[in-house]
Amino acid sequence: MGDRATRSLLGEGLRLRVQRDAALEAATDAHYTDAAYYERTYADRERDIDYYVALAADRAAKSRSYHVLEYGCGSGRITLPLARIGLEVTGVDRSKPMLTQLRAALRREPVLAKRVTVRSGDMRRMRLRRRFDLVLCTFNTWLHLYSRSDVELFCARVRDHLKRGGLFVFDVSVPDPRDLHCDPKRRYRAPRFRHPSAGVVRYAERFRYEPLSQVLTVTMEFEPLDGERWETPLAHRQFFPQELEALLHYNGLAIVDLHGDFGFEPPDSDTETLIYHCRTVRR
């Protein structure tokens, strides 16, 4: 193969990689741009709030002061309840619309505002120059780590931010074979609902799984009864439990406990969400 053909292939590979990375970026951010819709959609999701509040309260009871770092804090669905039990919480997120919503909530509760620090940035790279008793990565935020290098960068930040003896806790959904084998051309319809800004909408989802990257993209389709149709993609890397155990091990994090579905019991074959408790391995 000649130099020109080689350069052509390399150029095409780079172009495709740039396109793929841009699509992943869009599918990382899009679901979080409409904070009002997000809050309404997950308003009834309470088990993870109860779990993290109970976990933090139990651990904080053994300490005079207790500091929590939450990655993926969003609009404060978990951050605010943690602050309401008296904890100092630092929340990190890359979504400006979600953080705007959180800051607005803090203005309405000035007592909480004294306990909550909000930081905008990439969890893989942000250095806060302090350590925490408890580091959380909530509601599938871990699934936005699409590559091995993403995992390595983030685990390094976790280790940087954990106090000696501190705990890192995160939750991930277990890959569902039914989602991974969906026909990407098929639209899975759901009942109509009232969108906070668009009124009544028809709603459907499409699922596309890329087995080499292990990324599942769910495209949410919204069709207002009176208005223009739009789509919102959401990309999540699928981590299989044995794979995740190895990644944690080789990035200096030891699993000390594993719970299922936001109970404080071990998971079983029907578990849909795994909650990992990890400590830093000192080398």
ABEGO torsion letter per residue (X at the ends): XBAAAAAAAAAAAAAAAAAAAAAAAAAAAAAAABAAAAAAAAAABAAAAAAAAAAAAAAAAABABBBBBBBGAEAGAAAAAAAAAGBBBBBBBABAAAAAAAAAAAAABAAAAAABBBBBEBAAABBAGBBBABBBBBGGAAAABABAAAAAAAAAAAAAABBBGBBBBBBBBBBBAAAAABBAABBBBBBBBBBAAAEBBBBBBBBBBBAAAGBBBBBBBBBBABEBBBBBBBBBBBBBAAAAAAAAAAAGBBBABBBBGGBABBBBAABABBBBBBBBBBX
